[in-house]
Amino acid sequence: MSISTPAPVLLGASPSSPDRPASGRGPAVVAAVLALVVYAITLRGTYIYDDCEVARDDPRLVSPAKWSRYWTQPYMPGGLDKTYRPLTSMTFAVEQWLHGPRPWAFHLVNILLHAGASAAVAVLAARLAGSATAFVAGALFAIHPVHTDAVASLVGRAEPMCLLSMFIGLCLFIRPPLTMKKSAAIMASFPLALLSKEQGMLFPLFILALVPLRRRRDGFPRAEEKRAAFFLAGGLLWMLAVYGILREQLIGTWWNRGSMYWIYNPLIRSVGLDRVLLPVALLGRYLSLLVAPVRLSPDYTAYAIGWQTGLHDPYLYVGVAAVVSWIAVLAYSLRRRNMALLFGAGAMAVSYLLISNGPMIISTIFAERLIYLPSAFFLIVIGSMLARARPSVWVPLVGVLVILGGWRTVRYARQWNDRMRFYDQSLDAQPGSIMLYYLSFDEHAHRGEWREARAVAVRGSENLPDLIGTWEMLIESSLKLGDVSGARQALARARKAYSGDSKSFTYWQRQIDAAETGKAPPDAQGPQSR
């Protein structure tokens, strides 16, 4: 396997040129192997966070007779937003039918999908900018620690499924000639991406952006290629229209952001400059994780990020620097007519806008798995820049990054194998996340470890006193331990710290009174917030 530095012309050259980039097989193999090796540790994993709801407890999983509901209902029926990922859900259902609730088998599929996605990133990078860029982008994508959320968590499966489907189609399109059979194969990749995750709707736009990078192969009939191009364009537009109509009829597309609870996306509380600047600060956070993935977390709800920013926020400066750098790359690519670099920078920006909370608020303020697709284009851009240096410079540099990144990924991915330890360690790193308190508390409660559960609740009520859920946990755990006095004190403190949700207070007052008198509680279940 030889590693060569492409001439500058390759960064914008068409694959049909005499100096066209390699097929990318070597870099693809390297990327796939690295992904398999680094994430093999997750085969010992379990169900984490939303995995339980989606891949283990969803009533639609239990029999093939219920699988049709995946195609007529949202991804998470109880969720607020209208996500629609029937193909991803079907993979969980088929696996449950084939091997039952064996976590290692689910994780194996996730690892294989990520390996395939890493290989696809390498192949596209090779066809855009040469084998050196492919080695850099593919290897770094395969081992990047920020992708742990998308690989180690089962619900993250939608990310590699969508990317793999899209990149297969892009790789087919960029390499001439365009035949009817190839157009049919490219069209087939579109619904696979679209039904895996909503980001798949960007596929036709990416295809259009790749047109300047293609040249007709000499000797191939021009008329046949035109027919294939019209066939592809018409097919993609038709499928996009059908998808939009059916989705609107089945589950709808609009959802009420005003009814969203702020702890999931605090941006709904942002006003004025905060609403404008906070998405820039979020960009800074994503870029920081891509460059230096030191502090990683499965959750960023509530006060982990909050709804305000300003000159005191270092991520705001990083975000501004990211925007300026992107504009500079865009200007450079236009000046040098480097269409490959222009495509990478443009695709990175467009795919990021969908998760940025800028044009519109999404259901979560920040999540590491959301950067999976944008990071592929980011690494292709970085790879194309590094590959312009001498191999004696970029090869050892990338080698060091692969070793350090792989080591960080293995360490972090190992934490996902133990639910309890993972929740507690994540809480240490992100004490402002209310969801991590809920997860840790519920896991201790499920195991009957009520003293440990109360310790979590005490910590939550101290760090997040204005959230009713932390007090509910403290009251519940105190009652389970027979500490009625402690529960009453917690309720009194909750009334002082929190001014709303009187129904919840009424419910817990009844539970405390019943426990004190020894009578059965009047309510089996109450209006608990979590």
C-alpha positions as CSV (number, residue, x, y, z in Angstrom):
1,M,0.0,0.0,0.0
2,S,1.6,3.3,-1.1
3,I,0.7,6.7,0.3
4,S,1.3,9.5,-2.1
5,T,0.6,13.3,-1.8
6,P,-1.7,14.5,-4.5
7,A,-0.7,17.5,-6.6
8,P,-2.7,20.6,-5.9
9,V,-4.7,20.0,-9.0
10,L,-6.2,16.9,-7.5
11,L,-8.0,18.9,-4.8
12,G,-10.3,20.3,-7.5
13,A,-9.7,17.8,-10.2
14,S,-12.4,15.7,-11.8
15,P,-12.2,11.9,-11.2
16,S,-12.1,11.6,-15.0
17,S,-8.9,13.6,-15.4
18,P,-5.6,11.7,-16.2
19,D,-4.5,12.4,-12.6
20,R,-7.7,11.3,-11.0
21,P,-7.7,10.2,-7.4
22,A,-7.4,6.6,-6.6
23,S,-10.5,4.4,-5.9
24,G,-9.9,4.7,-2.2
25,R,-9.9,0.9,-1.5
26,G,-6.7,1.0,0.6
27,P,-7.8,4.0,2.8
28,A,-11.2,2.4,3.1
29,V,-9.8,-0.8,4.4
30,V,-7.6,1.0,6.9
31,A,-10.5,3.1,8.1
32,A,-12.8,0.1,8.5
33,V,-10.3,-1.9,10.4
34,L,-9.5,1.0,12.7
35,A,-13.2,1.5,13.4
36,L,-13.6,-2.2,14.2
37,V,-10.6,-2.3,16.5
38,V,-11.4,0.8,18.4
39,Y,-15.1,0.2,19.0
40,A,-14.8,-3.6,19.6
41,I,-14.8,-2.7,23.3
42,T,-18.6,-1.8,23.0
43,L,-19.5,-5.5,22.4
44,R,-19.6,-5.8,26.1
45,G,-22.1,-3.0,26.3
46,T,-25.7,-2.8,27.4
47,Y,-28.7,-0.5,26.9
48,I,-28.0,3.1,27.7
49,Y,-30.3,6.1,28.1
50,D,-32.9,6.0,25.2
51,D,-31.7,2.6,24.1
52,C,-34.2,1.0,26.6
53,E,-37.1,2.8,25.1
54,V,-36.2,2.3,21.4
55,A,-34.4,-1.1,21.2
56,R,-35.7,-3.0,24.2
57,D,-39.1,-1.8,25.6
58,D,-40.9,-0.5,22.5
59,P,-44.1,-2.6,22.2
60,R,-43.7,-2.5,18.4
61,L,-40.7,-4.7,18.7
62,V,-42.3,-7.9,20.0
63,S,-43.9,-9.3,16.9
64,P,-43.8,-8.8,13.1
65,A,-47.5,-8.1,13.2
66,K,-46.7,-4.8,14.9
67,W,-43.9,-3.7,12.6
68,S,-46.2,-1.9,10.3
69,R,-46.6,0.7,13.0
70,Y,-43.1,1.9,12.5
71,W,-44.1,3.1,9.1
72,T,-47.2,5.0,10.3
73,Q,-46.0,6.3,13.7
74,P,-43.2,8.6,14.8
75,Y,-39.8,7.2,15.8
76,M,-40.7,7.7,19.5
77,P,-44.5,7.9,19.8
78,G,-44.3,9.6,23.1
79,G,-41.8,12.2,21.9
80,L,-42.6,15.8,21.2
81,D,-40.9,16.2,17.9
82,K,-42.0,14.4,14.7
83,T,-39.0,12.3,14.0
84,Y,-39.6,9.5,11.4
85,R,-37.0,6.8,11.1
86,P,-38.8,3.6,10.2
87,L,-35.8,1.9,8.6
88,T,-33.7,2.3,11.7
89,S,-36.5,1.1,13.8
90,M,-37.0,-2.0,11.6
91,T,-33.4,-3.0,12.1
92,F,-34.0,-3.2,15.9
93,A,-37.3,-5.1,15.3
94,V,-35.7,-7.6,13.0
95,E,-32.8,-8.1,15.5
96,Q,-35.1,-8.6,18.4
97,W,-37.0,-11.3,16.3
98,L,-33.7,-13.0,15.3
99,H,-31.7,-13.1,18.5
100,G,-33.9,-11.5,21.3
101,P,-32.6,-8.9,23.7
102,R,-28.9,-9.6,23.4
103,P,-27.1,-6.2,23.7
104,W,-23.9,-7.5,22.2
105,A,-25.6,-8.4,18.9
106,F,-27.1,-4.9,18.6
107,H,-23.7,-3.3,19.4
108,L,-22.1,-5.5,16.8
109,V,-24.4,-4.1,14.1
110,N,-23.6,-0.6,15.2
111,I,-19.9,-1.3,15.0
112,L,-20.2,-2.7,11.5
113,L,-22.3,0.2,10.4
114,H,-19.7,2.7,11.7
115,A,-16.9,0.7,10.0
116,G,-18.8,0.9,6.7
117,A,-19.4,4.6,7.2
118,S,-15.7,5.2,7.9
119,A,-14.8,3.3,4.7
120,A,-17.4,5.3,2.7
121,V,-15.8,8.6,4.0
122,A,-12.4,7.4,2.9
123,V,-13.7,6.4,-0.6
124,L,-15.5,9.8,-1.1
125,A,-12.4,11.7,0.1
126,A,-10.3,9.7,-2.4
127,R,-12.5,10.5,-5.3
128,L,-12.7,14.1,-4.3
129,A,-9.0,14.8,-3.5
130,G,-6.8,11.7,-3.7
131,S,-5.5,8.9,-1.5
132,A,-3.6,11.0,1.0
133,T,-6.8,12.9,1.9
134,A,-8.6,9.6,2.1
135,F,-6.2,8.2,4.6
136,V,-6.4,11.2,6.8
137,A,-10.2,11.7,6.7
138,G,-11.0,8.0,6.9
139,A,-8.7,7.2,9.7
140,L,-9.6,10.2,11.8
141,F,-13.3,9.6,11.2
142,A,-13.0,6.0,12.3
143,I,-11.4,6.6,15.6
144,H,-12.8,10.0,16.6
145,P,-14.0,10.0,20.2
146,V,-16.9,12.3,19.5
147,H,-18.5,9.5,17.5
148,T,-18.7,7.3,20.6
149,D,-22.2,8.6,21.2
150,A,-23.3,7.5,17.8
151,V,-21.7,4.0,18.0
152,A,-21.8,3.0,21.6
153,S,-25.5,4.0,22.0
154,L,-28.0,1.9,20.1
155,V,-30.2,4.9,19.2
156,G,-27.1,6.4,17.6
157,R,-27.5,3.8,14.8
158,A,-29.5,6.2,12.7
159,E,-26.3,8.3,12.2
160,P,-24.1,5.7,10.5
161,M,-27.0,4.3,8.6
162,C,-27.9,7.6,7.1
163,L,-24.3,8.6,6.3
164,L,-23.4,5.2,4.8
165,S,-26.4,5.3,2.5
166,M,-25.7,8.8,1.4
167,F,-22.0,8.4,0.8
168,I,-22.5,5.2,-1.2
169,G,-24.7,7.2,-3.6
170,L,-22.2,10.2,-3.7
171,C,-19.3,7.9,-4.4
172,L,-21.2,6.3,-7.3
173,F,-22.2,9.6,-8.8
174,I,-18.8,11.3,-8.7
175,R,-17.2,8.6,-10.8
176,P,-18.2,8.7,-14.5
177,P,-19.7,7.5,-16.6
178,L,-23.3,7.9,-15.5
179,T,-25.4,5.0,-16.8
180,M,-29.0,4.1,-16.3
181,K,-28.0,1.3,-13.9
182,K,-25.8,3.5,-11.9
183,S,-28.5,6.2,-11.7
184,A,-30.9,3.5,-10.4
185,A,-28.3,2.5,-7.7
186,I,-27.8,6.1,-6.7
187,M,-31.6,6.6,-6.4
188,A,-31.8,3.4,-4.3
189,S,-29.4,4.9,-1.7
190,F,-31.7,8.0,-1.3
191,P,-34.7,6.3,0.5
192,L,-32.3,4.3,2.6
193,A,-30.7,7.5,3.9
194,L,-34.0,9.3,4.2
195,L,-35.8,6.6,6.1
196,S,-32.8,6.2,8.4
197,K,-32.7,9.8,9.5
198,E,-34.1,13.1,8.4
199,Q,-30.6,14.4,7.3
200,G,-31.0,12.1,4.3
201,M,-33.1,14.9,2.7
202,L,-29.8,16.7,1.9
203,F,-28.8,13.9,-0.5
204,P,-30.2,15.6,-3.7
205,L,-28.5,18.8,-2.7
206,F,-25.2,17.0,-2.3
207,I,-25.6,15.3,-5.7
208,L,-26.2,18.7,-7.3
209,A,-23.2,20.2,-5.6
210,L,-21.0,17.4,-7.0
211,V,-21.9,18.1,-10.7
212,P,-19.0,20.5,-11.2
213,L,-16.6,17.8,-10.1
214,R,-17.7,15.4,-12.8
215,R,-16.5,15.3,-16.4
216,R,-17.9,13.1,-19.1
217,R,-15.7,10.1,-19.9
218,D,-14.3,10.3,-23.4
219,G,-15.9,7.8,-25.7
220,F,-19.0,7.3,-23.7
221,P,-22.2,8.3,-25.5
222,R,-23.2,11.8,-24.5
223,A,-26.9,11.1,-25.2
224,E,-27.0,8.1,-22.9
225,E,-25.4,10.1,-20.1
226,K,-27.9,12.8,-20.5
227,R,-30.8,10.3,-20.3
228,A,-29.3,8.8,-17.2
229,A,-28.9,12.3,-15.6
230,F,-32.5,13.3,-16.3
231,F,-33.6,9.9,-15.0
232,L,-31.6,10.5,-11.8
233,A,-32.8,14.0,-11.3
234,G,-36.4,13.1,-11.9
235,G,-36.3,10.1,-9.7
236,L,-34.7,12.0,-6.7
237,L,-37.3,14.8,-6.9
238,W,-40.1,12.4,-7.2
239,M,-39.0,10.3,-4.2
240,L,-38.5,13.5,-2.2
241,A,-42.0,14.7,-3.0
242,V,-43.6,11.3,-2.2
243,Y,-41.7,11.2,1.1
244,G,-42.9,14.7,2.1
245,I,-46.5,14.0,1.2
246,L,-46.6,10.6,3.0
247,R,-44.8,11.8,6.0
248,E,-47.2,14.8,6.4
249,Q,-50.2,12.5,6.0
250,L,-48.9,9.9,8.5
251,I,-47.3,11.8,11.3
252,G,-47.1,15.5,10.2
253,T,-44.0,17.6,10.1
254,W,-44.7,20.6,12.3
255,W,-44.5,20.4,16.1
256,N,-45.1,23.0,18.7
257,R,-41.8,24.3,20.1
258,G,-43.8,26.3,22.7
259,S,-44.9,23.1,24.4
260,M,-41.4,21.8,24.8
261,Y,-40.1,21.6,28.4
262,W,-37.1,24.0,28.6
263,I,-34.8,21.5,30.3
264,Y,-34.5,19.5,27.0
265,N,-33.6,22.6,25.0
266,P,-33.0,25.7,27.1
267,L,-32.8,27.8,23.9
268,I,-36.6,28.2,24.1
269,R,-35.8,30.6,27.0
270,S,-33.2,32.6,25.0
271,V,-34.2,36.1,24.0
272,G,-32.5,39.0,22.2
273,L,-28.8,38.7,21.7
274,D,-28.7,35.3,23.5
275,R,-31.0,33.8,20.9
276,V,-28.6,35.0,18.2
277,L,-25.3,34.3,19.9
278,L,-25.9,31.0,21.6
279,P,-26.0,29.0,18.3
280,V,-22.6,30.5,17.6
281,A,-21.4,29.3,21.0
282,L,-22.9,25.9,20.3
283,L,-20.8,25.8,17.1
284,G,-17.8,26.6,19.3
285,R,-18.6,23.6,21.5
286,Y,-18.9,21.3,18.6
287,L,-15.7,22.5,17.1
288,S,-13.9,22.1,20.4
289,L,-15.0,18.5,20.6
290,L,-13.9,17.9,17.1
291,V,-10.4,19.4,17.8
292,A,-9.9,18.4,21.4
293,P,-12.5,15.7,22.6
294,V,-11.5,15.8,26.2
295,R,-14.7,16.4,28.1
296,L,-17.4,14.2,26.6
297,S,-21.0,13.6,27.9
298,P,-24.1,11.8,26.8
299,D,-26.4,14.7,27.8
300,Y,-26.3,18.5,27.8
301,T,-29.8,19.3,29.1
302,A,-30.9,22.0,31.6
303,Y,-28.0,23.9,33.0
304,A,-25.2,21.9,31.3
305,I,-25.3,24.7,28.7
306,G,-28.2,26.9,29.7
307,W,-29.8,29.6,27.6
308,Q,-27.5,32.6,28.0
309,T,-24.1,33.5,26.7
310,G,-21.9,36.5,26.5
311,L,-18.3,37.8,26.5
312,H,-17.6,35.5,29.5
313,D,-18.3,32.4,27.4
314,P,-15.1,31.0,25.7
315,Y,-17.1,28.9,23.3
316,L,-18.6,32.0,21.8
317,Y,-15.1,33.1,20.7
318,V,-14.4,29.7,19.4
319,G,-17.6,29.8,17.4
320,V,-16.8,33.2,16.0
321,A,-13.3,31.9,15.0
322,A,-15.0,28.9,13.3
323,V,-17.3,31.1,11.2
324,V,-14.3,33.3,10.2
325,S,-12.2,30.3,9.3
326,W,-15.0,28.8,7.3
327,I,-15.4,32.1,5.3
328,A,-11.7,32.1,4.7
329,V,-11.7,28.5,3.4
330,L,-14.7,29.3,1.2
331,A,-12.9,32.4,-0.3
332,Y,-9.7,30.4,-0.8
333,S,-11.5,27.6,-2.6
334,L,-13.4,30.1,-4.9
335,R,-10.2,32.0,-5.6
336,R,-8.3,28.8,-6.5
337,R,-11.3,27.2,-8.2
338,N,-10.9,24.3,-5.9
339,M,-14.3,22.7,-6.3
340,A,-13.6,19.8,-4.1
341,L,-12.7,22.0,-1.1
342,L,-15.7,24.2,-1.9
343,F,-17.9,21.1,-1.8
344,G,-16.5,19.9,1.5
345,A,-16.9,23.3,3.2
346,G,-20.4,23.8,1.8
347,A,-21.6,20.4,2.7
348,M,-20.2,20.8,6.2
349,A,-22.1,24.0,6.7
350,V,-25.4,22.8,5.3
351,S,-25.4,19.6,7.3
352,Y,-24.5,21.5,10.4
353,L,-27.3,24.0,10.0
354,L,-29.9,21.2,10.6
355,I,-28.5,20.7,14.1
356,S,-27.4,24.2,14.9
357,N,-30.6,25.5,16.6
358,G,-30.0,28.6,14.5
359,P,-32.7,28.8,11.8
360,M,-35.0,26.7,14.0
361,I,-35.0,25.1,17.4
362,I,-34.8,21.4,17.4
363,S,-35.7,19.0,20.3
364,T,-32.3,19.1,22.0
365,I,-29.8,21.8,22.5
366,F,-26.7,19.8,22.0
367,A,-25.8,16.1,21.4
368,E,-22.5,14.6,20.3
369,R,-24.0,12.1,17.9
370,L,-25.6,15.0,15.9
371,I,-22.2,16.0,14.6
372,Y,-21.6,12.6,13.0
373,L,-22.5,13.7,9.4
374,P,-21.0,17.2,9.5
375,S,-17.8,15.8,11.0
376,A,-17.2,13.7,7.9
377,F,-17.1,16.7,5.7
378,F,-15.0,18.6,8.3
379,L,-12.4,15.8,8.2
380,I,-12.4,15.7,4.4
381,V,-11.6,19.4,4.4
382,I,-8.9,19.0,7.1
383,G,-7.5,16.0,5.3
384,S,-7.3,17.9,2.0
385,M,-5.3,20.6,3.7
386,L,-2.9,18.3,5.6
387,A,-2.3,16.2,2.5
388,R,-0.8,19.2,0.7
389,A,2.2,18.9,3.0
390,R,5.0,16.4,2.5
391,P,4.3,12.8,3.6
392,S,7.1,13.1,6.1
393,V,5.0,15.8,7.8
394,W,1.4,14.6,7.7
395,V,1.9,10.9,8.0
396,P,3.5,11.0,11.5
397,L,1.1,13.7,12.6
398,V,-1.9,11.7,11.6
399,G,-0.4,8.6,13.2
400,V,-0.1,10.4,16.5
401,L,-3.7,11.7,16.2
402,V,-4.9,8.2,15.5
403,I,-3.1,6.7,18.5
404,L,-4.2,9.5,20.9
405,G,-7.8,9.6,19.5
406,G,-8.1,5.8,19.5
407,W,-6.9,5.6,23.1
408,R,-9.4,8.3,24.2
409,T,-12.2,6.5,22.3
410,V,-11.5,3.2,23.9
411,R,-11.4,4.7,27.3
412,Y,-14.7,6.6,26.8
413,A,-16.4,3.8,25.0
414,R,-15.6,1.4,27.8
415,Q,-17.6,3.5,30.2
416,W,-20.7,2.9,28.2
417,N,-20.6,-0.8,29.1
418,D,-21.7,-0.3,32.6
419,R,-24.9,1.8,33.0
420,M,-24.5,2.7,36.6
421,R,-20.9,3.6,36.5
422,F,-21.4,5.5,33.3
423,Y,-24.2,7.6,34.7
424,D,-22.3,8.4,37.8
425,Q,-19.1,9.3,35.9
426,S,-21.1,11.4,33.4
427,L,-22.7,13.2,36.3
428,D,-19.3,14.1,37.7
429,A,-18.4,15.6,34.4
430,Q,-21.7,17.3,33.8
431,P,-23.4,18.3,37.1
432,G,-25.7,20.7,35.4
433,S,-27.6,18.0,33.5
434,I,-30.9,17.1,35.1
435,M,-31.3,14.0,32.9
436,L,-28.2,12.5,34.3
437,Y,-29.6,12.8,37.8
438,Y,-32.8,11.1,36.6
439,L,-30.8,8.3,34.9
440,S,-28.5,7.7,37.9
441,F,-31.4,7.9,40.4
442,D,-33.7,5.5,38.4
443,E,-30.9,3.0,37.9
444,H,-30.1,2.9,41.7
445,A,-33.9,2.7,42.4
446,H,-34.3,-0.2,39.9
447,R,-31.5,-2.1,41.8
448,G,-33.1,-1.3,45.1
449,E,-30.2,0.8,46.2
450,W,-32.3,3.6,47.8
451,R,-29.5,5.0,50.0
452,E,-27.4,5.6,46.9
453,A,-30.5,6.9,45.1
454,R,-31.1,9.4,47.9
455,A,-27.4,10.5,47.7
456,V,-28.0,11.4,44.0
457,A,-31.2,13.2,44.9
458,V,-29.5,15.2,47.6
459,R,-26.8,16.2,45.2
460,G,-29.4,17.2,42.6
461,S,-31.4,19.3,45.0
462,E,-28.2,21.2,46.0
463,N,-27.0,21.8,42.4
464,L,-30.4,22.3,40.7
465,P,-32.7,23.5,43.5
466,D,-35.2,25.2,41.2
467,L,-36.0,22.0,39.3
468,I,-39.0,20.1,40.8
469,G,-37.7,16.7,39.7
470,T,-34.7,16.8,42.0
471,W,-37.0,17.3,45.0
472,E,-39.3,14.6,43.9
473,M,-36.4,12.2,43.8
474,L,-35.4,13.2,47.3
475,I,-38.9,12.8,48.7
476,E,-39.4,9.4,47.0
477,S,-36.1,8.0,48.2
478,S,-36.7,9.3,51.7
479,L,-40.1,7.6,51.8
480,K,-38.6,4.3,50.5
481,L,-36.1,4.4,53.3
482,G,-38.8,5.0,55.9
483,D,-37.6,8.5,56.6
484,V,-41.0,10.3,56.7
485,S,-39.5,13.3,58.5
486,G,-36.8,13.7,55.8
487,A,-39.5,13.5,53.1
488,R,-41.6,16.2,54.8
489,Q,-38.5,18.4,55.2
490,A,-37.7,17.9,51.5
491,L,-41.2,18.9,50.5
492,A,-41.0,22.0,52.6
493,R,-37.7,23.0,51.0
494,A,-39.1,22.3,47.6
495,R,-42.0,24.7,48.2
496,K,-39.5,27.4,49.0
497,A,-37.2,26.7,46.1
498,Y,-39.9,26.1,43.5
499,S,-42.9,28.2,43.0
500,G,-45.0,26.1,40.5
501,D,-46.4,22.6,40.0
502,S,-48.8,22.6,42.9
503,K,-50.3,19.3,41.7
504,S,-47.0,17.6,42.2
505,F,-46.7,19.0,45.7
506,T,-50.3,17.9,46.5
507,Y,-49.5,14.4,45.3
508,W,-46.3,14.1,47.5
509,Q,-48.1,15.6,50.5
510,R,-50.6,12.8,50.2
511,Q,-47.9,10.2,50.0
512,I,-46.2,11.6,53.0
513,D,-49.4,11.7,55.1
514,A,-50.2,8.1,54.1
515,A,-46.7,6.9,55.1
516,E,-47.0,8.7,58.4
517,T,-50.3,7.2,59.3
518,G,-49.5,3.8,57.9
519,K,-52.4,3.9,55.5
520,A,-52.2,2.9,51.8
521,P,-51.4,5.9,49.6
522,P,-54.4,7.4,47.8
523,D,-52.6,7.6,44.4
524,A,-50.7,4.7,42.8
525,Q,-49.0,7.1,40.4
526,G,-48.6,10.8,40.5
527,P,-47.6,13.7,38.4
528,Q,-43.9,13.1,38.7
529,S,-41.9,15.3,36.3
530,R,-39.4,12.9,35.0
